[in-house]
Amino acid sequence: MLRNKVKYFWFLPKEFVYLLLVVIGIFAVDRILKEKINRAKDEDFPKKLKGGRGLIEIRRAFNPGFSMGRLGRYPKLVKALSVLATIFLSFALPYMSYRMGDSYLLQKYGMAMVLGGAMSNTYDRVRYEKGNGLHLYSLFGS
């Protein structure tokens, strides 16, 4: 009986392909934007986003820890926890797709977007020793 469940675990709904495309798309766009911002000169920041009517400002910041620099003194721990969380999400998305079938569509797409962003942030933490490249987009200049 367990063998049948394992056998069908990888039988995922057709929408899973679209979820993977969302993950890859978020990761790719995030990487492209971060690389473009990292190549720019420091004196170019902060700057207003073109077409943003002056409401959106891009700032460059590097965060060695989690939100607001938490655990910044422990970069190896932050890196390890980021990798573990990304691995968990990587397995949770197909499991969620399999178990929920066609229902909970927004939750699955939301998780796909979170996974794409998590993969990009984890890539930054593993690749760059100085910390995660975080680029803040603020609305209304706040």
C-alpha positions as a Markdown table, in Angstrom:
| # | Residue | x | y | z |
|---|---|---|---|---|
| 1 | Met | 0.0 | 0.0 | 0.0 |
| 2 | Leu | 2.8 | 2.4 | 0.8 |
| 3 | Arg | 4.4 | 1.5 | -2.5 |
| 4 | Asn | 1.4 | 2.8 | -4.4 |
| 5 | Lys | 1.5 | 6.1 | -2.6 |
| 6 | Val | 5.1 | 6.6 | -3.3 |
| 7 | Lys | 4.6 | 5.6 | -6.9 |
| 8 | Tyr | 2.0 | 8.3 | -7.5 |
| 9 | Phe | 3.8 | 11.0 | -5.5 |
| 10 | Trp | 5.4 | 12.5 | -8.6 |
| 11 | Phe | 2.1 | 12.4 | -10.6 |
| 12 | Leu | 1.5 | 16.1 | -10.4 |
| 13 | Pro | -1.3 | 18.2 | -11.8 |
| 14 | Lys | -0.8 | 20.0 | -15.1 |
| 15 | Glu | -0.8 | 23.3 | -13.4 |
| 16 | Phe | 2.5 | 22.4 | -11.7 |
| 17 | Val | 4.4 | 23.3 | -14.9 |
| 18 | Tyr | 2.9 | 26.8 | -14.6 |
| 19 | Leu | 3.9 | 27.0 | -11.0 |
| 20 | Leu | 7.5 | 26.1 | -12.0 |
| 21 | Leu | 7.4 | 28.8 | -14.7 |
| 22 | Val | 6.4 | 31.3 | -12.0 |
| 23 | Val | 9.3 | 30.2 | -9.7 |
| 24 | Ile | 11.8 | 30.4 | -12.6 |
| 25 | Gly | 10.4 | 33.8 | -13.7 |
| 26 | Ile | 10.5 | 35.4 | -10.3 |
| 27 | Phe | 14.0 | 34.0 | -9.8 |
| 28 | Ala | 15.2 | 35.3 | -13.2 |
| 29 | Val | 13.7 | 38.7 | -12.9 |
| 30 | Asp | 15.0 | 39.2 | -9.4 |
| 31 | Arg | 18.5 | 38.1 | -10.5 |
| 32 | Ile | 18.5 | 40.4 | -13.5 |
| 33 | Leu | 17.4 | 43.4 | -11.5 |
| 34 | Lys | 19.9 | 42.7 | -8.7 |
| 35 | Glu | 22.8 | 42.3 | -11.1 |
| 36 | Lys | 21.9 | 45.5 | -12.9 |
| 37 | Ile | 21.6 | 47.4 | -9.6 |
| 38 | Asn | 24.9 | 45.9 | -8.3 |
| 39 | Arg | 26.7 | 47.1 | -11.5 |
| 40 | Ala | 25.5 | 50.7 | -11.0 |
| 41 | Lys | 27.6 | 53.3 | -9.2 |
| 42 | Asp | 27.0 | 54.0 | -5.6 |
| 43 | Glu | 26.3 | 57.7 | -6.3 |
| 44 | Asp | 23.4 | 56.7 | -8.5 |
| 45 | Phe | 21.3 | 55.7 | -5.4 |
| 46 | Pro | 18.7 | 56.4 | -4.2 |
| 47 | Lys | 17.0 | 57.1 | -7.5 |
| 48 | Lys | 13.4 | 57.4 | -8.7 |
| 49 | Leu | 12.1 | 54.6 | -10.9 |
| 50 | Lys | 11.4 | 55.8 | -14.4 |
| 51 | Gly | 7.6 | 55.7 | -15.1 |
| 52 | Gly | 6.9 | 55.5 | -11.4 |
| 53 | Arg | 5.6 | 59.1 | -11.3 |
| 54 | Gly | 8.1 | 59.9 | -8.5 |
| 55 | Leu | 6.3 | 57.5 | -6.2 |
| 56 | Ile | 8.8 | 54.6 | -6.3 |
| 57 | Glu | 12.4 | 54.9 | -5.2 |
| 58 | Ile | 15.2 | 52.4 | -5.5 |
| 59 | Arg | 17.8 | 52.1 | -2.8 |
| 60 | Arg | 20.8 | 49.8 | -2.5 |
| 61 | Ala | 21.3 | 48.1 | 0.8 |
| 62 | Phe | 23.1 | 44.9 | 1.9 |
| 63 | Asn | 21.5 | 42.9 | 4.7 |
| 64 | Pro | 23.9 | 40.4 | 6.3 |
| 65 | Gly | 21.1 | 38.8 | 8.3 |
| 66 | Phe | 17.4 | 38.2 | 8.1 |
| 67 | Ser | 14.8 | 41.0 | 8.3 |
| 68 | Met | 16.2 | 44.2 | 9.8 |
| 69 | Gly | 19.7 | 42.6 | 10.2 |
| 70 | Arg | 18.6 | 40.0 | 12.7 |
| 71 | Leu | 21.2 | 37.3 | 13.3 |
| 72 | Gly | 23.6 | 39.4 | 11.2 |
| 73 | Arg | 26.4 | 38.4 | 13.6 |
| 74 | Tyr | 26.0 | 34.8 | 12.6 |
| 75 | Pro | 26.3 | 34.7 | 8.8 |
| 76 | Lys | 26.9 | 30.9 | 8.6 |
| 77 | Leu | 23.7 | 30.3 | 10.6 |
| 78 | Val | 21.7 | 32.7 | 8.4 |
| 79 | Lys | 23.1 | 31.0 | 5.3 |
| 80 | Ala | 22.3 | 27.5 | 6.6 |
| 81 | Leu | 18.7 | 28.5 | 7.6 |
| 82 | Ser | 18.1 | 30.1 | 4.3 |
| 83 | Val | 19.3 | 27.0 | 2.4 |
| 84 | Leu | 17.1 | 24.8 | 4.6 |
| 85 | Ala | 14.0 | 27.0 | 4.2 |
| 86 | Thr | 14.5 | 27.0 | 0.4 |
| 87 | Ile | 14.9 | 23.2 | 0.3 |
| 88 | Phe | 11.7 | 22.9 | 2.4 |
| 89 | Leu | 9.7 | 25.2 | 0.0 |
| 90 | Ser | 11.2 | 23.3 | -2.9 |
| 91 | Phe | 9.6 | 20.1 | -1.6 |
| 92 | Ala | 6.5 | 21.7 | -0.2 |
| 93 | Leu | 5.3 | 23.2 | -3.6 |
| 94 | Pro | 5.1 | 19.8 | -5.5 |
| 95 | Tyr | 3.6 | 18.2 | -2.4 |
| 96 | Met | 1.0 | 20.9 | -2.1 |
| 97 | Ser | 0.2 | 20.6 | -5.8 |
| 98 | Tyr | -0.3 | 16.9 | -5.5 |
| 99 | Arg | -2.4 | 16.9 | -2.3 |
| 100 | Met | -4.6 | 19.9 | -3.2 |
| 101 | Gly | -5.2 | 19.1 | -6.8 |
| 102 | Asp | -7.0 | 22.0 | -8.6 |
| 103 | Ser | -8.1 | 23.7 | -5.4 |
| 104 | Tyr | -6.2 | 26.4 | -3.4 |
| 105 | Leu | -4.9 | 28.0 | -6.6 |
| 106 | Leu | -3.9 | 31.3 | -5.1 |
| 107 | Gln | -2.1 | 29.7 | -2.2 |
| 108 | Lys | 0.0 | 27.6 | -4.6 |
| 109 | Tyr | 0.9 | 30.6 | -6.9 |
| 110 | Gly | 1.7 | 32.6 | -3.8 |
| 111 | Met | 4.0 | 29.8 | -2.6 |
| 112 | Ala | 5.6 | 29.7 | -6.1 |
| 113 | Met | 6.4 | 33.4 | -5.9 |
| 114 | Val | 7.8 | 33.1 | -2.4 |
| 115 | Leu | 9.9 | 30.2 | -3.5 |
| 116 | Gly | 11.3 | 32.2 | -6.5 |
| 117 | Gly | 12.3 | 35.0 | -4.2 |
| 118 | Ala | 13.7 | 32.7 | -1.6 |
| 119 | Met | 15.8 | 31.0 | -4.2 |
| 120 | Ser | 17.2 | 34.3 | -5.3 |
| 121 | Asn | 18.0 | 35.5 | -1.8 |
| 122 | Thr | 19.6 | 32.1 | -0.9 |
| 123 | Tyr | 21.7 | 32.4 | -4.0 |
| 124 | Asp | 22.9 | 35.8 | -2.9 |
| 125 | Arg | 23.7 | 34.5 | 0.6 |
| 126 | Val | 25.7 | 31.6 | -0.7 |
| 127 | Arg | 27.5 | 33.5 | -3.5 |
| 128 | Tyr | 28.3 | 36.8 | -1.7 |
| 129 | Glu | 30.1 | 36.7 | 1.6 |
| 130 | Lys | 29.2 | 40.3 | 2.5 |
| 131 | Gly | 25.5 | 39.4 | 2.9 |
| 132 | Asn | 22.3 | 39.3 | 1.0 |
| 133 | Gly | 21.9 | 42.0 | -1.7 |
| 134 | Leu | 18.6 | 43.6 | -0.8 |
| 135 | His | 17.1 | 46.2 | -2.9 |
| 136 | Leu | 14.4 | 48.2 | -1.4 |
| 137 | Tyr | 11.5 | 49.6 | -3.5 |
| 138 | Ser | 9.6 | 52.1 | -1.5 |
| 139 | Leu | 6.2 | 53.5 | -2.4 |
| 140 | Phe | 5.5 | 57.2 | -1.8 |
| 141 | Gly | 9.1 | 57.8 | -0.8 |
| 142 | Ser | 8.7 | 56.3 | 2.6 |
